Amino acid sequence: MQKFNKHIVQKGETLKSIAAFYSLDVDALKLFHNNLCQVKDMILIELTGQKELFIPRTAVADKNKLVKLGRGKSLTFQPGHSFFKYGVIINLETGDHKNELKYETSVRWLKSENNLHFFEIDRTSNLFLNEEEVNEIADTLAYKTSKVLYPLQVSVDQYAKFNAVENLSVFNERWPDVKNEVYKEFEGEVVDEYCRKIEEILDEPDALSLYLKNDYFIRTLFFGVYQSFGQNYQIGGTESFPVVNNPIEPRYKIKLEIDPLKDEYDLVNIEGEGKLHDERDVHDFINESPFSLIIEDDPVINNQGDFRIKYYLDGKLQLPESMYLECSIMLKEKKKISVVVAALPEQ
């Protein structure tokens, strides 16, 4: 992400006049420029023919272009009364094998309570697999029975990080109607067995909660980017993502960075990248082990995986307009999940 802007020196401008234009201290401007420029372009006392100056990223004449940040360069999550419709594309890759899922969904803010925000999420379109509407019986059954989950209510914390599914108790109430709809369209042992497995999951709230926690769209939308980015507009830490089936998700050491200047489309840009940082090796992940099976005083860290995220927030409301998340891990073959989410225009 760009760390500076450039000012093209105009005829008659002085170091003092340029500093005043951007509300900068003269010595601070000189120091900033000298730290970035070539030796021949350094400023000693006054300008001596420099054609351009390096200036801080936040030095702009129009202050409306600056991202509104609070104390500690914090980005505040204020979703009250918001309603968005999103298009979602999820790519699932294992080696050379790839599947693409597409659907549309809505996200409605419901309330705030005990430092949590509550949202209702609903699927608003059919599901498309590799550009075709699902029609194989297994895919169709999965789609039809998933309707028992929606509308789905979730809670997220003040950083917009997913917390929990809040309406687990209603799924059993919805199931009879969903099951009746399934049997109007299908019949036979395959359907009986599929419905039986669904009922087993519905009877195990912990298993169902874990399943929903692994929803790639929810985890991307509510990743938790509303942080205090500090003086350098960066923050580091360890995050996890359900790229593999495991009760303890793979952990990635990542760095998030926010651009203090809105882009040409009046959007706030946040970027992040990182590497896998987990004591478990390939065999641990393949065997779905929640911890390393080899205990060592100085464990070897597995870094065979990458992480990328990019967020674009509305410049005024600072709520998500679009986002991209990509997460990979090396198993027998490389496994990668990528999620694209984009707000749909109002109709």
C-alpha positions as CSV (number, residue, x, y, z in Angstrom):
1,M,0.0,0.0,0.0
2,Q,1.4,3.4,-0.9
3,K,3.1,5.2,2.0
4,F,3.3,8.7,0.5
5,N,2.0,11.2,-2.0
6,K,3.9,13.4,-4.4
7,H,3.5,17.1,-4.9
8,I,4.5,18.5,-8.3
9,V,6.3,21.8,-7.6
10,Q,4.7,24.8,-9.4
11,K,6.5,27.9,-10.5
12,G,6.8,30.4,-7.6
13,E,6.2,27.8,-4.9
14,T,8.5,27.7,-1.9
15,L,9.0,25.1,0.8
16,K,7.1,27.3,3.2
17,S,4.2,27.8,0.9
18,I,3.9,24.1,0.1
19,A,4.0,23.2,3.8
20,A,1.3,25.8,4.5
21,F,-0.9,24.4,1.8
22,Y,-0.9,21.0,3.4
23,S,-0.9,22.3,7.0
24,L,2.5,20.8,7.6
25,D,5.5,21.9,9.6
26,V,8.3,23.1,7.3
27,D,11.0,21.0,9.0
28,A,8.7,17.9,9.1
29,L,8.0,18.2,5.4
30,K,11.7,18.6,4.7
31,L,12.6,15.5,6.8
32,F,9.9,13.4,5.2
33,H,11.0,14.2,1.7
34,N,14.7,13.7,2.4
35,N,14.1,10.3,3.9
36,L,12.5,9.1,0.6
37,C,14.2,11.0,-2.2
38,Q,17.5,10.4,-4.0
39,V,20.6,12.3,-2.7
40,K,20.5,14.8,-5.6
41,D,17.0,15.8,-4.7
42,M,17.5,16.4,-1.0
43,I,16.4,19.8,0.5
44,L,19.1,21.5,2.6
45,I,17.5,24.9,3.4
46,E,15.1,25.8,0.5
47,L,14.0,24.3,-2.7
48,T,16.8,24.2,-5.3
49,G,15.0,23.1,-8.5
50,Q,13.3,20.0,-7.2
51,K,10.4,19.1,-9.5
52,E,8.4,17.0,-7.0
53,L,8.3,16.5,-3.3
54,F,7.5,13.4,-1.3
55,I,4.7,14.3,1.2
56,P,2.9,12.2,3.8
57,R,0.0,10.1,2.6
58,T,-2.4,12.1,4.8
59,A,-1.2,15.5,3.5
60,V,-4.1,16.5,1.2
61,A,-5.8,19.8,0.5
62,D,-9.3,18.2,0.6
63,K,-9.7,16.8,4.1
64,N,-12.8,14.9,3.0
65,K,-10.5,12.4,1.3
66,L,-9.1,11.3,4.6
67,V,-10.5,8.2,6.2
68,K,-12.4,9.0,9.5
69,L,-10.4,7.3,12.2
70,G,-10.7,7.6,16.0
71,R,-8.1,7.4,18.8
72,G,-5.3,5.1,18.0
73,K,-6.2,5.3,14.3
74,S,-9.2,3.1,15.1
75,L,-11.9,2.2,12.6
76,T,-15.3,2.1,14.3
77,F,-18.0,-0.4,13.4
78,Q,-21.4,1.3,13.3
79,P,-23.8,-0.9,11.3
80,G,-27.1,0.4,12.9
81,H,-30.2,0.0,10.7
82,S,-28.0,-1.2,7.7
83,F,-29.3,-3.6,5.0
84,F,-27.2,-5.0,2.2
85,K,-27.6,-7.5,-0.6
86,Y,-24.4,-9.2,-1.7
87,G,-23.4,-11.4,-4.5
88,V,-21.1,-14.3,-3.3
89,I,-18.6,-16.4,-5.3
90,I,-16.7,-19.2,-3.5
91,N,-14.0,-21.1,-5.3
92,L,-12.9,-24.4,-3.8
93,E,-9.6,-25.8,-5.1
94,T,-7.8,-29.0,-4.3
95,G,-4.8,-29.6,-6.7
96,D,-6.2,-29.2,-10.2
97,H,-9.8,-29.8,-9.2
98,K,-11.9,-26.7,-8.8
99,N,-15.5,-25.9,-8.0
100,E,-17.2,-22.5,-8.0
101,L,-20.4,-21.7,-6.0
102,K,-22.5,-18.6,-6.7
103,Y,-25.5,-17.2,-4.8
104,E,-27.0,-14.0,-3.5
105,T,-27.7,-13.1,0.1
106,S,-29.0,-10.3,2.2
107,V,-27.6,-9.0,5.5
108,R,-29.9,-7.0,7.8
109,W,-28.8,-5.4,11.1
110,L,-31.3,-6.3,13.9
111,K,-30.1,-4.8,17.2
112,S,-27.1,-4.1,19.5
113,E,-26.9,-5.6,22.9
114,N,-24.1,-6.3,25.4
115,N,-21.4,-5.0,23.1
116,L,-22.6,-7.3,20.3
117,H,-24.4,-6.6,17.0
118,F,-27.1,-9.0,15.8
119,F,-27.7,-9.6,12.1
120,E,-30.2,-11.6,10.0
121,I,-28.7,-13.4,7.0
122,D,-30.9,-14.8,4.2
123,R,-30.3,-16.6,0.9
124,T,-32.1,-14.6,-1.8
125,S,-31.3,-16.7,-4.9
126,N,-30.8,-20.2,-6.1
127,L,-27.4,-21.8,-5.8
128,F,-25.2,-22.1,-8.9
129,L,-22.4,-24.7,-9.2
130,N,-19.8,-24.0,-11.9
131,E,-22.2,-21.5,-13.6
132,E,-25.1,-24.0,-13.7
133,E,-28.1,-24.1,-11.4
134,V,-27.7,-27.2,-9.1
135,N,-29.5,-30.1,-10.6
136,E,-27.7,-33.2,-9.5
137,I,-29.7,-35.0,-6.8
138,A,-27.0,-34.7,-4.1
139,D,-26.4,-31.0,-4.8
140,T,-30.1,-30.3,-5.0
141,L,-30.8,-32.1,-1.7
142,A,-28.0,-30.1,-0.1
143,Y,-29.5,-26.8,-1.3
144,K,-33.1,-27.7,-0.5
145,T,-32.3,-28.9,3.0
146,S,-30.1,-25.9,3.7
147,K,-33.2,-23.8,3.7
148,V,-33.8,-25.0,7.2
149,L,-31.0,-22.6,8.3
150,Y,-32.4,-19.4,6.7
151,P,-33.1,-16.8,7.8
152,L,-30.0,-17.2,10.0
153,Q,-29.3,-14.9,12.9
154,V,-25.7,-14.3,14.0
155,S,-23.9,-12.0,16.5
156,V,-20.6,-10.2,15.9
157,D,-18.5,-8.2,18.3
158,Q,-17.5,-4.5,18.2
159,Y,-14.7,-5.3,15.8
160,A,-17.2,-7.0,13.4
161,K,-15.8,-10.4,14.1
162,F,-18.2,-13.4,14.0
163,N,-19.2,-14.5,17.5
164,A,-22.0,-17.1,17.3
165,V,-25.2,-18.3,15.7
166,E,-28.1,-17.1,17.7
167,N,-31.2,-18.9,16.5
168,L,-30.1,-22.6,16.6
169,S,-33.3,-23.5,18.5
170,V,-35.6,-22.6,15.5
171,F,-34.1,-25.0,13.0
172,N,-35.9,-28.0,14.5
173,E,-39.1,-26.1,14.2
174,R,-38.5,-25.4,10.5
175,W,-37.5,-28.9,9.6
176,P,-40.9,-30.5,9.1
177,D,-41.9,-28.0,6.5
178,V,-38.6,-28.2,4.7
179,K,-38.7,-32.0,4.8
180,N,-42.2,-32.0,3.3
181,E,-41.0,-29.8,0.4
182,V,-38.1,-32.2,-0.2
183,Y,-40.4,-35.3,-0.4
184,K,-42.7,-33.5,-2.8
185,E,-39.8,-33.5,-5.3
186,F,-37.8,-36.6,-4.3
187,E,-38.3,-40.1,-2.9
188,G,-36.3,-43.2,-2.3
189,E,-33.6,-44.6,0.0
190,V,-31.1,-41.9,-0.9
191,V,-33.5,-39.2,0.2
192,D,-34.4,-41.1,3.4
193,E,-30.8,-41.4,4.3
194,Y,-30.0,-37.8,3.6
195,C,-32.9,-36.5,5.7
196,R,-31.9,-38.9,8.5
197,K,-28.4,-37.4,8.6
198,I,-29.8,-33.8,8.6
199,E,-32.0,-34.8,11.6
200,E,-29.0,-36.1,13.4
201,I,-27.2,-32.8,12.9
202,L,-30.2,-30.8,14.0
203,D,-30.3,-32.9,17.2
204,E,-26.6,-31.9,17.9
205,P,-26.5,-28.1,18.5
206,D,-22.7,-28.2,19.0
207,A,-22.1,-29.9,15.7
208,L,-24.5,-27.6,13.9
209,S,-22.9,-24.5,15.5
210,L,-19.5,-25.7,14.3
211,Y,-20.9,-26.3,10.8
212,L,-22.3,-22.8,10.6
213,K,-19.1,-21.3,12.0
214,N,-17.3,-22.7,9.0
215,D,-19.5,-20.7,6.6
216,Y,-17.0,-19.0,4.3
217,F,-19.3,-16.0,3.5
218,I,-20.0,-15.3,7.1
219,R,-16.4,-15.6,8.1
220,T,-15.3,-13.3,5.3
221,L,-17.9,-10.6,5.9
222,F,-17.3,-10.7,9.7
223,F,-13.6,-11.1,9.7
224,G,-13.0,-8.3,12.3
225,V,-11.2,-5.6,10.4
226,Y,-12.5,-2.7,12.6
227,Q,-9.3,-2.4,14.7
228,S,-7.0,0.3,16.0
229,F,-4.3,0.4,13.4
230,G,-1.8,2.5,15.3
231,Q,0.6,5.2,14.2
232,N,1.8,3.3,11.1
233,Y,-1.8,2.3,10.0
234,Q,-0.8,-1.4,10.5
235,I,-1.7,-4.1,12.9
236,G,-0.3,-7.6,13.2
237,G,-1.6,-10.8,14.8
238,T,-2.7,-14.4,14.4
239,E,-6.0,-15.3,12.8
240,S,-7.7,-18.6,11.8
241,F,-9.9,-19.7,8.9
242,P,-11.8,-22.9,8.2
243,V,-9.8,-23.9,5.1
244,V,-9.8,-27.6,6.4
245,N,-12.3,-29.5,8.5
246,N,-10.9,-29.3,12.0
247,P,-12.4,-28.1,15.4
248,I,-9.2,-26.1,15.8
249,E,-8.8,-24.1,12.6
250,P,-5.4,-23.5,11.0
251,R,-3.7,-20.4,12.3
252,Y,-2.1,-17.7,10.1
253,K,0.2,-14.9,11.2
254,I,-1.0,-11.9,9.3
255,K,-0.6,-8.1,9.0
256,L,-3.5,-5.8,8.3
257,E,-3.0,-2.3,6.8
258,I,-5.4,0.5,6.2
259,D,-4.9,3.3,3.7
260,P,-5.6,6.6,5.5
261,L,-6.7,8.1,2.2
262,K,-9.9,7.1,0.4
263,D,-9.5,5.9,-3.2
264,E,-10.9,7.5,-6.3
265,Y,-14.2,5.8,-5.8
266,D,-14.5,7.2,-2.2
267,L,-13.8,3.7,-0.7
268,V,-11.7,2.8,2.4
269,N,-9.1,0.3,1.5
270,I,-7.8,-2.4,3.9
271,E,-5.4,-5.1,2.9
272,G,-3.9,-8.0,4.7
273,E,-1.6,-10.9,4.0
274,G,0.1,-13.6,6.0
275,K,1.5,-17.2,6.2
276,L,0.4,-20.3,7.9
277,H,1.8,-20.4,11.5
278,D,0.8,-23.7,13.1
279,E,2.6,-26.4,15.0
280,R,0.6,-29.1,13.2
281,D,2.1,-30.7,10.1
282,V,0.5,-32.0,6.9
283,H,-0.4,-35.4,8.5
284,D,-1.9,-33.7,11.5
285,F,-4.3,-31.7,9.3
286,I,-5.1,-34.7,7.1
287,N,-6.0,-36.7,10.2
288,E,-8.0,-33.8,11.6
289,S,-5.9,-33.6,14.7
290,P,-6.7,-30.5,16.9
291,F,-3.0,-30.4,18.0
292,S,0.4,-31.6,16.9
293,L,0.9,-35.3,17.5
294,I,4.6,-34.6,18.1
295,I,5.4,-32.8,21.3
296,E,8.6,-30.8,21.2
297,D,10.2,-28.1,23.3
298,D,11.1,-26.1,20.2
299,P,8.4,-27.1,17.6
300,V,8.9,-26.6,13.9
301,I,6.3,-24.2,12.7
302,N,4.4,-25.2,9.5
303,N,4.3,-22.2,7.2
304,Q,3.1,-24.1,4.1
305,G,0.0,-21.9,3.4
306,D,-0.8,-18.3,2.5
307,F,-3.5,-15.8,3.5
308,R,-4.7,-12.7,1.7
309,I,-7.6,-10.4,2.4
310,K,-8.8,-7.1,0.8
311,Y,-11.7,-5.0,2.1
312,Y,-13.4,-2.0,0.5
313,L,-15.7,0.0,2.8
314,D,-18.1,2.8,1.9
315,G,-16.3,6.1,2.5
316,K,-19.2,7.6,4.5
317,L,-20.8,4.7,6.4
318,Q,-17.6,2.7,6.5
319,L,-19.5,-0.5,6.0
320,P,-18.4,-3.3,3.6
321,E,-19.0,-2.7,-0.1
322,S,-16.8,-5.6,-1.4
323,M,-14.2,-7.9,-0.1
324,Y,-11.9,-10.7,-1.2
325,L,-10.4,-13.4,1.0
326,E,-8.0,-16.2,-0.1
327,C,-6.6,-18.9,2.2
328,S,-4.5,-21.9,1.3
329,I,-2.8,-24.8,3.0
330,M,-0.6,-27.6,1.7
331,L,-1.9,-31.1,2.4
332,K,-1.2,-34.0,-0.1
333,E,-2.1,-31.4,-2.6
334,K,-2.6,-27.6,-2.2
335,K,-6.0,-26.7,-0.9
336,K,-7.3,-23.2,-1.5
337,I,-10.5,-21.3,-0.6
338,S,-11.2,-17.9,-2.2
339,V,-14.3,-15.8,-1.4
340,V,-15.5,-12.8,-3.4
341,V,-18.3,-10.7,-1.9
342,A,-19.7,-7.6,-3.6
343,A,-22.7,-5.4,-2.7
344,L,-25.5,-5.6,-5.3
345,P,-27.0,-2.4,-6.6
346,E,-30.4,-1.4,-5.4
347,Q,-33.2,-2.2,-7.8
